[in-house]
Amino acid sequence: MERRLITIRGIVQGVGFRPFVYELAVRFDLTGFVKNQAGGVEIEVEGDTGSLNSFLTELSAKPPPWARIESLDWRPRPTRGDRDFRIGPSEVARDGPIFISPDVATCADCLKELFDPADRRFRYPFLNCTSCGPRLTIVTGAPYDRSRTSMAAFTMCPACQSEYDDPGNRRFHAQPTCCTVCGPRLRVLDGQGHSIATDDPLAFFAASLRAGRLGALKGLGGYHLACDARNAVAVAELRKRKHRDEKPFALMVRDDVAAEGMAEIEPAERELLLSSRRPIVLLRKRHPSPVAAEVAPRNPFLGVMLPYTPLHHLLLREVDAPLVMTSGNRSDEPIAYVDDDAVKRLAGIADLFLVHDRPIQVRCDDSVTRIVNGIEMPLRRSRGYAPSSISLPMSCPVPILAVGGQMKGTLTLGRDHHAFMSHHLGDLDHFDAYRSFLSDTALYEHLFAIRPMVLVHDLHPDYASTRYARQRCEKERLEALAIQHHHAHMASCMAEHGLVEPVIGVSFDGSGRGTDGAIWGGEFLVGDYGHFRRAAHLRYVGLPGGDQAVREPWRMALAHLLDATGSGDLLENRIAKLAFRTVRQMIERGINTPLTSSAGRLFDAVAALVGIRDYVNFEGQAAMELEWSAADTVSDGAYSWEVERESVNHSLLIDTRPIIRGVVADIRASTHSSKIARRFHETMIEMIVGVCRQIRHEAGINVVVLSGGVFMNVLLVSGCLERLRGEGFRAYRQQRVPCNDGGLSLGQMAIAMFRHGSGGGR
């Protein structure tokens, strides 16, 4: 007989791990205990050596589906002669990394109960078990126990308590356990927040949606605005009230069969739809489509998700129709998640509200993702994914907080080899988003017991995240570390693939402050986490009006036209005379026209030149529509491009003027815009591969990472990877975190961990 103390770190709380350990110990006739401790579980088991070895083997090989073991260690202990095995009280002491589970979609066993008239939880919107239910969105502290969740206010009834205490029950130590007697309840409110008397709030809400009304639904991590997606009038009214002209709405449908009726679904896409993470998945539309065209105007894709809570399952069954399920906000504000605030902010948009009395502790948007060449490409990493840790190929002896950028905000906390990346926080130029950034930063530091000594921020001094980091460092006497934007993009892709050697980092996006003070965005960097140099970049052109040029792509078209041809006549008759003349003078005189090497703005310029978009209603619209125009057109060549050597720093300068001249020549020859769009994409692919080839020849580096928001373009990233790999490069794109600014904080963290850590591998 012997006794062993086993310590396990990872996502082992809130996923049925202690009940699993209990059942395993009983099966092998072992005695002792298991208990939560911050960051993991502690197990003491006593029995014969063979049983202990078998217990350890199964423990590590067959954990519960949503558990993730980061480390498992054991050491001998004196035998104690225990008579049984038990689940002990949790320890709050924090002496190692802490792991918090993401929210998990409703499991199959709970769904059977939900729709079983004989079950006591029949049609109960908040049922869950150890395998599913809310996690991050209800947690207030670690370790994960009911007392440290928003379920603490709901005292379990005798029936639920009996299930919770029964080792043979599926709800054994399931912290959010509840039922109709003791758990949260639904209410329905009118548009002003007054209660509506009804015996069945959900049925009332569903009937209202079927009748064409607009509803606000309190979900897992915030409020959604919902309407019947087949009803063009209702969808158009939602756009009008929400001030969202053309940006696509997300859809929720009953199941994957319903999704297949409106979109083409590949096997990997179906797997994502049905996964426990339940993200919004971009799927190609079917024609004709059962949903109104107003759901995603001019867009060949639909953003589709399946129900992920019992409430959603009940609603979709009751409505029996696809629903628009978009963020509960006005325009681009953060999603509402506090009840009184939601009623106030969504008044005038929603005709009625379906609410409940379980508080949301962490605002958490739906994740958005897609499949590209059989592999996931995340666009927004949030519910279902965050805050799962990402293991990094280096360690750091000091705790670090990376605060990301201004747009698509995320924060990342670092400790040991782990990066704990937050859910999507929104654009920090909105005050509410910044306020959430502050509160979520404090919450994450509390949850993960990480008090940072180093704060990492972007090089741009006017980002809200940068100001926060600098002010906090000054106040608390912490170290501040500024990281160049495109270096962080490069490091983000390196980190998720575990790369430590020097790479060629192709960082293409809309904008980021460069080391020379200009606005970068078309960069070829060479380096690693510790250092980089700018090996090549796109030619600088003016950015007339700064951010106004992002909203009005014709401005970038004019800047590129004047740079390449000296004439703006292609645009002159399309744009209001005063605006055209004013912007031309701004460019020619250099007034409010900073220089940029942005690849994103080059895509905008070409989209405007060929007549696709002079003005946009949401970020990236012009470039997206240029890609869609090119995607269904056969490749028939590319435009010329040139490279020269800069005299000062000896980097390669990519001259975009021949590209613009080629586009102009095609326009004058009445070439169809889709052909021009395809030739432009082929040009960018050839140029990226050609420049990487030259850098490899000069620097001897054969690894390429593609990052930055421009690489959300599937045509571009797929073409680049195929060509690069065909020429012998090891080429990577991002698969676990977004390549846009949503992944910036991970790159910042990796760089800081390298500089403060061992400077190398594990």
Sequence and secondary structure as in RCSB ss.txt:
>XXXX:A:sequence
MERRLITIRGIVQGVGFRPFVYELAVRFDLTGFVKNQAGGVEIEVEGDTGSLNSFLTELSAKPPPWARIESLDWR
PRPTRGDRDFRIGPSEVARDGPIFISPDVATCADCLKELFDPADRRFRYPFLNCTSCGPRLTIVTGAPYDRSRTS
MAAFTMCPACQSEYDDPGNRRFHAQPTCCTVCGPRLRVLDGQGHSIATDDPLAFFAASLRAGRLGALKGLGGYHL
ACDARNAVAVAELRKRKHRDEKPFALMVRDDVAAEGMAEIEPAERELLLSSRRPIVLLRKRHPSPVAAEVAPRNP
FLGVMLPYTPLHHLLLREVDAPLVMTSGNRSDEPIAYVDDDAVKRLAGIADLFLVHDRPIQVRCDDSVTRIVNGI
EMPLRRSRGYAPSSISLPMSCPVPILAVGGQMKGTLTLGRDHHAFMSHHLGDLDHFDAYRSFLSDTALYEHLFAI
RPMVLVHDLHPDYASTRYARQRCEKERLEALAIQHHHAHMASCMAEHGLVEPVIGVSFDGSGRGTDGAIWGGEFL
VGDYGHFRRAAHLRYVGLPGGDQAVREPWRMALAHLLDATGSGDLLENRIAKLAFRTVRQMIERGINTPLTSSAG
RLFDAVAALVGIRDYVNFEGQAAMELEWSAADTVSDGAYSWEVERESVNHSLLIDTRPIIRGVVADIRASTHSSK
IARRFHETMIEMIVGVCRQIRHEAGINVVVLSGGVFMNVLLVSGCLERLRGEGFRAYRQQRVPCNDGGLSLGQMA
IAMFRHGSGGGR
>XXXX:A:secstr
 EEEEEEEEEE SSSSHHHHHHHHHHHTT EEEEEEETTEEEEEEEE HHHHHHHHHHHHHS  TT EEEEEEEE
EE     SSEEE   B    S       B   HHHHHHHT TTSTTTT TT  BTTBB SGGGB SSS  GGGBT
TTTS   HHHHHHHH TTSTTTT TT   TTTS  EEEEETTS B   S HHHHHHHHHHTT  EEEE SSSEEE
EEETT HHHHHHHHHHHT SSS  EEE SSHHHHHTTEE  HHHHHHHHSTT  EEEEEE SS SS GGGSTT S
EEEEE   SHHHHHHHHHH S EEEEESSSTTS    SHHHHHHHHBTTBSEEEEESS  SS     EEEEETTE
EEEEE  TTTTT EEEEEEEEEEEEEE   SSSB  EEEEEEEEEE    B TTSHHHHHHHHHHHHHHHHHTT 
  SEEEEES TTSHHHHHHHHHHHHHT EEEEE HHHHHHHHHHHHTT  S EEEEEEEEEEE TTSSEEEEEEE
EE SS EEEEEEE  EE TTTTHHHH HHHHHHHHHHHHHS  HHHHTTS HHHHHHHHHHHHHTTT  EE  HH
HHHHHHHHHTTS SS SSTTHHHHHHHHHHHTS        EEEE TTT  EEEE HHHHHHHHHHHHTT  HHH
HHHHHHHHHHHHHHHHHHHHHHHH   EEEEESGGGG HHHHHHHHHHHHHTT EEE  SSS SSGGGHHHHHHH
HHHHHHS SS  
